[in-house]
Amino acid sequence: MTRITIDVNDEWLEAAREELGTGTKVATINAALASFADRRKAKAAIEAFDEVDMDFEGSSASFGYGGGRDLSRLAEEARERKAG
């Protein structure tokens, strides 16, 4: 672990602490850095999936109960849960 001394914007730090639910400055900064590292890994995973050709023909039958799932509102429902 690296120990550093930095000047941090207090308003940003407090906003990050509230968002992350952390209790200390150190925990907040570490959680924020971890969050950005996780985003980078997720972006790389999504990019890897984007490079793969996928064939979904006939996949609706594999879900059972008469067919596939309606995912057309998936992103909208996620935004509503986050806002609500």
Steps between C-alpha positions, in 0.01 A plus 500: 500500500626847416479783750455847347404848610257681271265796502141386440192708426291466816164526321592225253633282780179540700284431194701186428476391865121535493471314169733219606378476859852512642593632842848640461695704248739212438215253448325745266805558283580127485139411415489766227824373347375140519177606329689650208721192473187282491348718228813452293478121538130505411567711191766251388257210551228674300746577221600131493134396465453756223770324298327161514242400241193362674220298347176521696284321246264265681612624841149609599399135524772435757340724762200272544146601594410578141789713384753767576511791736411858415815702570390811313451703821805368686708821484200722578404289805858515630496881475163512681633281784806720540293822499229364726 
